[in-house]
Amino acid sequence: MPFNLSKEACFYWLFFLVITVFSTSVQAALNGQDSFTPQLYFYVDKNNNQTFETIKQLPASSFTQAPKAGYVGGYNRFTHWLRFTIPASDQPGEKLILRTHPAYTDILTLYVPKTTGLGYRRINNGEQIENWETKTDNAFTFTLTARAKPVTVYLSTRSTNTNTIVATLYNEYGYSRALHFERTLSGLFIGLLLTLIILNLSYTRWHRDKAFRYYLVFIIASLAVFLSLNRWLLLMPNEWRSWGSLLPQATTLFYMWALAMLYHNLFEFQESALKRRISLFYQSLIFIGVIALIYEYYVEYMPWFMMSTIVYLIWITGISINQALKRYRDSGLLFFAVIFGFTGILGTALSLEGVLSGGLLLLYSYTVGTLASIIVFQGIMGRRIRDFEKQHVALQLEKDHADHIAARERREKEQKAQFISMLSHELKTPLSVIKMGVNQPNLSDTGRHHVSQAISDMSMVIDRCSMLEKVEDQVNAHLENIEVISFLDTLIAQLQTKGRVNYQHNETSLIVCSDYDWLKVIINNLLDNALKYSPSNTSIGLSVYSNTNEVCVEISNITHLSLPDSERLFDKYYREKNAHSQTGSGLGLYIVKQLTTQLNSKIEYHTTIKTDNTKQVVMTLCLPNTR
């Protein structure tokens, strides 16, 4: 299956190239007539028994020419002697600054011919020598004077870290520009890493994702190793120098451990026994490096560890290529992150090992590689954040849905219990009346009326319970044109208490499109409520009027009972406490509301209190007008 580069991957690759070319071009622009890179020749004293007096008498053939970019002596405990020539200057007496990298060499000693007389002047420098309180440059510098004739200079170095030297000679102007350029790039790099740390820490769920946690640790480790290798962390009192000089080695091991843990989680090595063992084996090598550092075997251990790191990164690269070919999620971006990191670490490792010389660019190539890989990792983590947020939202919605269902089921259970309690209460009274009538052989007319009313009340409760099932099943309405004036006349005529209904209308004919049976249930329930909860010696009002787009039926009554809760009035099984003096199911207005909604109509409730403290209740039903 072919591997297609994504737009994001191409952007990251272009970003890496631009940063590399930009930094190289600017540095090259600065290195002109204001700077000079001397050609170094080296001699390695493996027995550490040579002195400067014996070294300067060695023939030129005893020294080997180093690459133009710089000298790479690798990890060892030998003394390395470098010889180079400062060319004649057309401005004798001009101040020159010799600047050397890396910034963590233990001891550097420069031997310069004296300006007057014979012999050499000795200048000591290095991490264990220089005065940090007056230091203004994080690299090692030697102040010299330009001369009219070429002079041969010797430089000796010995370090418990790598014996790599990149030297550049500047005049004052060139030195100032080089220092400004380096500090600008360092500030940009440090600022970017700090910004990413703060930005990612502000994401509150970072601690829930292992890969995200180790990505943050990797950024912190990248910042720590950059600060220590460039001696930004080593600006400390002289009495702390003995342990502070271990920071470059310690932060390097910390950096490799953070990177190994990040790969371990991004590639999910825990899912494969073999990959997990290899990953854990490499992590154990890092911890052995810490022990070697503590017991001062770092120089002997580091070459072997560097080669192991290269093998490990080649293995990681192979895994990333395999996943990219199989088009795993984010495999394209992960491939580029691995390549960038591997390229940067490989260049620095080969330079520190003494295998390859590439000057400052190769010595600090890990910085460019780290920066590029962090940018790509940020893209990967951004996707993981978005995916996690989507999953979180989906889970929250699912939880809310489950809570809603549980609450609904709990509410329905409570409503059913309330309904059963209400039903048993409402049927008990009419059943008692019927039982009393059955036990009387000669029932009076009043008794017969009470029995008949009890049967009607029971029938009403049963009818509303049966109507409830139809309403909740949402049966489709059978719409037809209904003439409202005559329709209401028919309903009023069927009422036993029709004399209490004060029916008023100013229209001769009003047509609505509705379901005849449903509309009958709605009006009957509203009339029944008004008649039931108003004093028996009062009348209820019934009026009909039309608006532009609707026909409204208004039913009003007065009551001495306490008013119901307007927010719960149309709830299923709801009955106001004082309403239990009348037989009812708590379903009438609920059915009214449901049927009204299904008919695309509306029902409104409002009350007024009159001057005699009686309460007037008004229910208004508005139906679509077909005209």
C-alpha positions in Angstrom: 0.0 0.0 0.0 1.6 3.3 -1.1 2.4 5.9 1.6 1.0 9.4 0.8 2.4 12.4 2.6 -0.3 14.5 4.3 -0.3 18.3 4.0 0.6 18.6 7.7 3.6 16.3 7.2 4.8 18.3 4.2 4.5 21.5 6.3 6.6 20.0 9.1 9.3 18.9 6.7 9.4 22.3 5.0 9.5 23.9 8.5 12.6 21.8 9.4 14.4 22.7 6.2 13.6 26.4 6.6 14.9 26.5 10.2 18.1 24.6 9.1 18.8 26.7 6.1 17.9 30.0 7.9 20.2 29.3 10.8 23.1 28.2 8.6 22.7 31.1 6.2 22.6 33.7 8.9 25.6 32.2 10.7 27.5 32.1 7.4 26.6 35.8 6.8 28.0 36.6 10.2 31.2 34.7 9.4 32.9 36.9 7.0 35.8 39.4 7.3 34.8 39.8 11.0 35.5 36.1 11.9 38.0 33.4 11.1 37.8 29.6 11.6 41.4 28.3 12.1 42.6 25.1 10.7 43.3 22.8 13.7 46.0 20.2 14.0 45.8 17.7 16.9 48.0 15.4 18.9 46.5 13.0 21.5 48.5 12.3 24.6 47.1 9.0 25.7 49.4 8.6 28.6 48.8 12.2 29.9 52.5 12.7 30.5 53.3 15.4 28.0 53.9 19.0 29.0 53.8 22.1 26.9 57.5 22.2 26.7 57.7 18.8 25.1 54.6 19.4 22.9 56.0 22.6 21.3 59.2 20.8 20.4 57.3 18.0 18.5 57.8 18.2 14.7 54.8 19.3 12.6 54.4 15.8 11.3 53.4 14.6 14.8 50.2 16.6 14.5 47.3 15.4 12.4 45.1 17.8 10.5 41.5 18.0 11.9 38.5 18.6 9.7 38.0 22.3 8.9 34.7 22.4 10.8 36.4 21.5 14.1 38.1 18.8 16.2 36.3 15.7 17.4 38.2 13.8 20.1 35.3 11.7 21.5 34.8 10.4 25.0 38.1 9.5 26.7 40.4 10.7 29.5 43.3 11.7 27.3 44.9 15.1 27.0 44.3 16.6 23.5 46.7 19.1 22.1 45.6 21.4 19.3 47.8 23.7 17.2 46.6 26.4 14.9 47.9 29.6 13.3 46.5 33.0 13.6 47.2 34.8 10.3 48.9 38.2 10.1 46.6 41.2 10.5 46.6 44.5 8.6 45.5 46.1 11.9 48.1 45.0 14.5 47.0 45.6 18.1 43.3 45.0 17.2 41.5 43.0 20.0 40.6 39.5 19.0 38.3 37.0 20.8 38.8 33.2 20.4 35.5 31.5 21.2 35.2 27.7 21.7 32.4 25.2 21.9 31.0 23.1 23.4 30.3 25.1 26.6 30.9 22.3 29.0 34.6 21.4 28.6 36.3 21.0 32.0 39.7 22.5 31.4 41.1 24.5 28.4 44.6 26.0 28.4 45.7 28.3 25.6 49.4 29.0 25.0 50.0 32.2 23.0 53.4 33.7 22.1 54.3 36.7 24.2 54.1 40.0 22.4 57.5 41.0 23.7 60.4 38.6 24.2 60.5 34.9 23.9 58.2 32.3 25.4 54.5 31.7 25.6 51.8 33.2 27.7 49.5 30.7 29.4 45.7 31.4 29.6 43.5 29.0 31.6 39.7 28.6 31.0 37.1 25.9 31.1 34.2 24.9 33.2 36.4 24.2 36.3 38.5 27.3 35.8 36.7 30.5 34.8 35.2 33.1 37.1 31.5 32.8 36.7 30.7 36.0 38.6 32.2 38.1 35.8 31.2 35.8 32.9 29.1 37.3 30.1 29.3 34.6 27.5 28.0 31.0 27.9 30.9 29.7 25.6 34.6 29.8 26.5 36.5 32.9 25.3 40.1 34.0 25.2 41.1 37.6 24.6 44.0 38.0 22.1 45.8 40.7 20.2 46.2 40.9 16.4 49.8 40.9 15.1 51.6 41.9 12.0 53.0 38.4 11.6 51.4 34.9 11.8 51.7 33.3 15.2 51.3 29.6 16.2 49.0 28.9 19.1 48.5 25.8 21.2 45.4 24.7 23.0 45.1 21.8 25.3 41.9 20.2 26.5 40.9 17.5 28.9 37.3 16.7 30.0 35.2 14.2 31.8 32.7 14.8 28.9 33.4 14.7 25.2 36.7 16.2 23.9 35.2 18.1 20.9 36.4 21.6 20.0 34.9 24.0 17.6 36.9 27.3 17.6 36.2 30.6 15.9 38.3 33.8 16.1 36.4 37.2 16.0 37.2 40.8 16.0 35.1 42.8 18.5 32.3 43.6 16.0 32.1 40.1 14.7 32.0 38.7 18.2 29.2 41.1 19.2 27.1 40.0 16.2 27.7 36.3 16.8 26.8 36.6 20.4 23.6 38.5 19.6 22.6 36.0 16.9 23.2 33.0 19.3 21.2 34.7 22.1 18.4 35.5 19.8 18.1 31.9 18.6 18.4 30.6 22.2 15.7 33.0 23.3 13.3 32.0 20.6 13.9 28.3 21.3 13.5 28.7 25.1 10.5 30.9 24.6 8.8 28.4 22.3 9.4 25.5 24.7 8.1 27.5 27.7 5.0 28.5 25.7 4.3 24.9 24.8 4.7 23.8 28.4 2.3 26.4 29.7 -0.1 25.9 26.8 -0.3 22.1 27.3 -0.5 22.4 31.1 -3.5 24.6 30.7 -5.3 21.6 29.1 -6.8 20.3 32.3 -7.0 16.6 31.2 -3.4 16.2 30.3 -2.8 14.0 33.3 -5.3 11.4 32.0 -3.4 10.6 28.8 0.0 8.8 29.4 1.4 9.8 26.1 0.4 13.4 26.7 2.1 13.3 30.1 5.4 12.0 28.7 5.2 14.5 25.8 5.1 17.3 28.5 8.1 15.6 30.2 9.9 15.5 26.9 9.4 19.2 26.3 10.7 19.9 29.9 13.7 17.6 29.3 14.4 19.3 26.0 14.4 22.7 27.7 16.6 21.3 30.5 19.2 19.8 28.2 19.4 22.9 26.1 19.9 25.2 29.1 22.5 22.9 30.6 24.5 22.2 27.4 24.6 25.9 26.7 25.4 26.6 30.4 22.3 28.7 31.0 21.7 26.4 34.0 25.2 26.7 35.2 25.3 30.4 36.1 25.6 29.5 39.8 28.1 30.2 42.6 31.5 28.7 42.3 31.0 26.5 45.3 28.3 24.6 43.4 30.5 24.0 40.4 31.5 20.5 41.3 28.0 19.0 41.0 26.8 21.6 38.6 29.2 20.4 36.0 27.3 17.1 35.9 24.1 18.8 34.6 24.9 18.4 30.9 25.4 14.6 31.3 22.4 14.2 33.6 20.0 16.2 31.5 21.1 14.3 28.4 20.2 11.0 30.1 16.9 12.6 31.3 16.2 13.8 27.7 16.8 10.3 26.3 14.6 8.7 29.0 11.7 11.1 28.3 12.0 10.4 24.6 12.0 6.6 25.2 8.9 6.8 27.4 7.1 9.0 24.8 7.8 6.5 22.1 6.9 3.6 24.4 3.4 5.1 24.9 2.8 6.6 21.4 3.7 3.2 19.7 1.8 1.3 22.4 4.7 -1.1 23.1 2.8 -2.4 26.1 0.6 -4.3 23.6 3.6 -6.4 22.4 5.8 -8.4 24.7 8.9 -8.2 22.5 8.6 -4.5 21.8 8.0 -3.8 25.5 11.1 -5.8 26.5 13.3 -3.9 24.0 11.9 -0.6 25.2 12.5 -1.5 28.8 16.0 -2.7 28.0 16.9 0.6 26.5 15.4 2.5 29.5 17.6 0.3 31.8 20.7 1.4 29.8 19.7 5.0 30.6 19.6 4.2 34.3 22.9 2.5 34.1 24.2 5.7 32.6 23.0 7.6 35.7 24.9 5.1 37.9 28.0 5.5 35.7 27.7 9.3 36.1 27.5 9.1 39.8 30.5 6.7 40.1 32.6 8.7 37.5 32.5 6.1 34.7 30.5 8.3 32.4 33.4 8.7 29.9 33.9 5.0 29.5 30.2 4.2 29.4 29.0 7.0 27.1 30.5 5.7 23.7 28.8 2.4 24.2 25.5 4.1 25.2 25.6 6.4 22.2 26.0 3.5 19.8 23.1 1.7 21.6 21.0 4.9 21.2 21.6 5.0 17.5 20.6 1.3 17.2 17.5 2.0 19.3 16.5 5.0 17.1 17.0 2.9 14.0 14.6 0.3 15.4 12.1 3.1 16.3 12.4 4.5 12.7 11.7 1.0 11.3 8.6 0.7 13.4 7.4 4.2 12.3 7.9 3.4 8.7 6.0 0.1 9.0 3.1 1.9 10.7 3.1 4.6 8.1 2.9 2.1 5.3 0.0 0.4 7.0 -1.6 3.9 7.5 -2.1 3.7 11.2 -3.7 6.7 12.8 -1.2 9.7 13.0 1.5 7.3 11.6 2.5 9.9 9.0 3.1 12.6 11.5 4.7 10.2 13.9 7.1 9.1 11.2 8.3 12.6 10.6 8.7 13.3 14.3 10.9 10.2 14.6 12.9 11.1 11.5 13.5 14.7 12.8 14.5 13.5 16.2 16.7 10.7 14.9 18.5 13.0 12.4 19.3 15.6 15.1 20.4 13.1 17.7 22.5 11.2 15.2 24.4 14.3 14.1 25.2 15.3 17.6 26.0 11.7 18.7 28.5 11.2 15.8 30.1 14.6 16.6 30.4 13.8 20.3 31.7 10.3 19.6 34.5 11.8 17.5 33.3 10.0 14.4 32.2 13.0 12.3 33.0 16.7 12.4 30.4 19.2 11.3 31.1 22.3 13.3 28.4 24.0 15.4 25.6 22.9 13.1 26.3 19.2 13.7 27.3 19.7 17.3 23.9 21.3 18.0 21.9 19.5 15.4 19.9 17.9 18.2 18.4 21.3 18.9 17.0 21.7 15.4 15.8 18.1 15.3 14.2 18.4 18.7 12.4 21.6 17.8 11.1 20.0 14.6 10.0 16.8 16.3 8.3 18.8 19.1 6.3 20.8 16.6 5.1 17.5 14.9 4.4 15.9 18.3 2.3 19.0 19.1 0.2 18.3 16.0 -0.3 14.7 17.1 -1.2 15.7 20.7 -3.6 18.3 19.3 -5.4 15.6 17.4 -5.4 13.4 20.6 -6.9 16.3 22.5 -9.7 16.8 19.9 -10.4 13.0 19.9 -10.4 12.9 23.7 -12.8 15.9 23.8 -15.1 14.2 21.3 -15.1 11.0 23.4 -15.6 13.0 26.6 -18.6 14.9 25.0 -20.0 11.6 23.7 -19.6 9.9 27.1 -21.2 12.9 28.8 -24.1 12.9 26.4 -24.5 9.2 26.9 -24.4 9.7 30.7 -26.9 12.6 30.5 -29.1 10.4 28.3 -28.9 7.5 30.8 -29.5 9.9 33.7 -32.5 11.3 31.8 -33.9 7.9 31.2 -33.3 6.9 34.9 -35.0 10.1 36.1 -37.9 9.5 33.7 -38.3 5.9 34.8 -38.1 7.1 38.4 -40.7 9.8 37.8 -43.0 7.4 36.0 -42.7 4.9 38.8 -43.6 7.6 41.3 -46.5 8.7 39.0 -47.8 5.2 38.8 -47.7 4.8 42.5 -49.4 8.1 42.9 -52.0 7.1 40.3 -52.8 3.8 42.0 -53.1 5.6 45.3 -55.3 8.2 43.7 -57.4 5.6 41.8 -58.1 3.5 44.9 -59.1 6.7 46.8 -61.3 8.1 44.0 -63.1 4.8 43.4 -63.6 4.0 47.1 -66.3 6.7 47.6 -68.5 5.9 44.6 -68.2 2.2 45.3 -69.4 2.8 48.9 -72.4 4.7 47.6 -73.3 1.9 45.2 -72.8 -0.7 47.9 -75.1 1.3 50.2 -77.8 1.5 47.5 -77.6 -2.2 46.8 -78.2 -3.0 50.5 -81.4 -0.8 50.6 -84.4 -2.7 49.2 -86.5 0.5 48.8 -84.1 3.2 47.4 -85.4 6.7 47.3 -85.1 9.0 44.3 -82.3 10.9 46.0 -80.5 7.6 46.6 -80.9 6.5 43.0 -79.5 9.9 41.9 -76.4 9.4 44.2 -75.9 5.8 42.8 -76.3 7.1 39.3 -73.8 9.9 39.9 -71.3 7.4 41.5 -71.5 5.2 38.4 -70.9 8.2 36.2 -67.9 9.3 38.3 -66.4 5.8 38.0 -67.1 5.7 34.3 -65.4 9.1 33.9 -62.3 7.8 35.7 -62.2 4.6 33.6 -62.7 6.6 30.4 -59.8 8.9 31.1 -57.5 6.0 32.0 -58.3 4.3 28.7 -57.9 7.7 26.8 -54.4 8.0 28.4 -53.1 5.1 26.5 -54.3 6.5 23.2 -52.8 9.9 23.9 -49.4 8.6 24.8 -49.3 6.2 21.8 -49.6 9.4 19.7 -52.2 8.0 17.3 -52.5 10.1 14.2 -55.4 12.6 14.3 -58.3 12.3 11.8 -58.6 15.9 10.7 -61.9 17.3 9.3 -63.7 20.6 9.1 -65.8 21.2 12.2 -68.3 24.0 12.7 -67.6 25.1 16.2 -70.8 27.0 17.1 -73.1 24.0 16.5 -70.5 21.6 17.8 -70.5 23.4 21.2 -74.3 23.5 21.2 -74.4 19.7 20.9 -71.9 19.2 23.7 -73.8 21.5 26.1 -77.1 19.8 25.3 -75.6 16.5 26.5 -74.6 17.9 29.9 -76.7 17.0 32.9 -76.0 20.5 34.4 -76.4 22.4 31.1 -78.3 25.1 33.0 -75.1 26.2 34.6 -73.4 27.0 31.3 -73.6 30.6 30.1 -72.8 30.2 26.4 -72.1 33.3 24.3 -71.0 33.9 20.7 -71.2 36.7 18.2 -70.5 34.6 15.1 -73.0 32.5 13.1 -70.5 30.0 11.9 -66.8 29.3 12.7 -65.0 26.5 11.0 -61.8 24.8 12.3 -59.8 21.8 11.0 -59.5 19.3 13.8 -60.2 15.8 15.0 -63.9 15.6 16.1 -63.5 13.0 18.8 -60.3 14.6 20.2 -61.9 18.0 20.3 -64.9 16.6 22.0 -62.7 15.1 24.7 -60.9 18.4 25.2 -64.0 20.6 25.6 -65.8 18.0 27.8 -62.7 17.8 30.1 -62.6 21.6 30.4 -66.3 22.0 31.0 -66.2 19.1 33.6 -63.3 20.8 35.5 -65.1 24.2 35.5 -68.4 22.7 36.7 -66.7 20.4 39.3 -64.5 23.0 41.0 -66.9 25.9 41.0 -69.8 26.4 43.6 -73.0 24.5 42.5 -75.0 27.7 42.7 -72.8 29.6 40.2 -72.6 29.4 36.4 -69.6 29.0 34.2 -68.8 31.1 31.2 -68.3 29.6 27.6 -67.5 32.0 24.8 -66.2 31.7 21.2 -64.4 34.3 19.2 -62.1 34.3 16.2 -58.8 36.0 15.5 -56.9 36.4 12.2 -55.5 32.8 12.2 -57.4 31.0 14.9 -60.7 30.3 16.7 -60.6 30.5 20.5 -62.9 28.8 23.0 -62.8 30.3 26.4 -64.2 28.6 29.5 -64.3 30.5 32.9 -65.4 29.8 36.4 -65.1 31.1 39.9 -63.8 29.0 42.8 -63.2 29.2 46.5 -60.6 26.5 46.5 -56.8 27.2 46.5 -55.4 27.6 43.1 -53.2 24.8 41.5 -49.5 25.2 40.7 -49.6 26.7 37.2 -46.3 25.0 36.3 -47.6 21.5 37.2 -51.2 22.1 36.1 -50.9 19.9 33.0 -48.7 17.2 34.6 -49.9 13.7 34.6 -51.7 12.6 37.9 -51.3 16.1 39.3 -54.1 17.2 41.6 -54.1 20.1 44.0 -54.6 19.1 47.6 -58.0 20.6 48.1 -59.2 19.0 44.8 -59.6 15.6 46.5 -63.0 16.7 47.7 -64.2 15.9 44.1 -63.8 12.6 42.3 -61.0 12.8 39.6 -58.1 11.0 38.1 -55.5 13.8 37.7 -55.5 13.0 34.0 -58.1 15.4 32.6 -55.9 18.4 31.9 -52.9 16.2 31.1 -55.0 14.6 28.3 -56.2 18.1 27.2 -52.6 19.3 26.9 -51.4 16.3 25.0 -54.3 16.3 22.5 -54.0 20.1 22.1 -50.3 19.7 21.2 -51.0 16.9 18.7 -53.7 19.1 17.0 -51.2 22.0 16.6 -53.3 24.1 18.9 -52.6 25.8 22.3 -54.2 25.9 25.7 -53.6 28.8 28.1 -54.5 29.2 31.8 -54.7 32.3 33.8 -56.5 33.5 37.0 -57.7 36.8 38.5 -58.8 37.6 42.0 -61.9 39.7 42.3 -62.8 42.3 44.9 -64.7 39.8 47.1 -61.6 37.6 47.2 -63.2 35.0 44.9 -60.9 33.6 42.3 -61.7 33.4 38.6 -60.1 30.7 36.5 -60.0 31.1 32.7 -58.9 28.3 30.3 -58.5 29.4 26.6 -58.3 26.8 23.8 -57.1 28.3 20.4 -57.5 26.2 17.3 -56.2 26.9 13.7 -58.7 28.8 11.6 -59.3 27.2 8.2 -60.4 30.5 6.6 
